[in-house]
């Protein structure tokens, strides 16, 4: 299942997948002008927020990826 939300100039796409462990996986694409999306991800890591999210009970995965063909986009996988 895929959910796409448009907020102003930004497009947020959520791909929701279910696995056999009853976990919910959400793929979020952050898109911004220039390298703003990458700066956002870097700030989430440097501020410690990513580590706090990963430490939450039940969190199985929280990772950022940078698509090679879309330099203004960052993908977050959260499970």
C-alpha positions in Angstrom: 0.0 0.0 0.0 1.4 3.4 -0.9 0.2 6.8 0.5 1.3 10.0 -1.1 0.9 13.4 0.7 1.6 16.7 -1.0 2.4 19.6 1.4 3.1 22.7 -0.5 6.1 22.1 -2.8 7.1 19.0 -0.8 5.9 15.5 -1.7 5.8 12.8 1.0 5.4 9.2 -0.1 4.7 6.5 2.4 5.0 2.9 1.3 3.4 0.7 4.0 4.3 -3.0 4.0 3.5 -5.8 6.4 5.8 -8.7 7.2 5.2 -12.0 8.9 6.3 -10.6 12.3 3.4 -8.2 12.3 5.7 -5.3 12.0 4.8 -2.2 10.0 7.4 -0.8 7.6 7.1 2.7 6.4 9.2 4.1 3.6 9.2 7.9 3.6 10.7 10.0 0.8 11.8 13.5 1.8 12.4 15.8 -1.1 13.7 19.4 -0.9 15.4 22.0 -2.9 19.1 21.5 -3.4 20.5 19.4 -0.6 18.0 20.4 2.1 16.7 16.8 2.4 20.2 15.5 3.0 20.9 18.3 5.5 17.7 17.3 7.4 18.8 13.6 7.6 22.3 14.7 8.8 20.8 16.9 11.4 18.5 14.1 12.6 21.7 11.9 13.1 23.9 14.6 14.6 21.3 15.8 17.1 20.9 12.2 18.5 17.2 11.9 17.5 18.0 8.9 15.2 19.7 7.0 18.1 16.7 7.8 20.4 14.3 6.5 17.8 16.3 3.3 17.3 16.4 2.7 21.0 12.6 2.8 21.4 11.0 -0.4 22.4 9.8 -2.3 19.3 11.8 -0.3 16.8 13.4 -2.8 14.4 14.9 -0.4 11.8 15.4 3.3 11.3 17.7 4.1 8.4 18.2 6.9 5.8 19.2 6.2 2.2 20.1 8.5 -0.6 18.8 7.5 -4.1 21.5 7.8 -6.7 19.1 9.1 -9.4 17.4 11.7 -7.1 20.1 13.8 -5.3 17.4 16.1 -3.7 15.7 13.1 -2.1 16.3 11.1 1.1 14.5 7.8 1.9 13.8 6.8 5.4 12.9 3.2 6.3 11.2 3.0 9.7 10.0 -0.3 11.1 
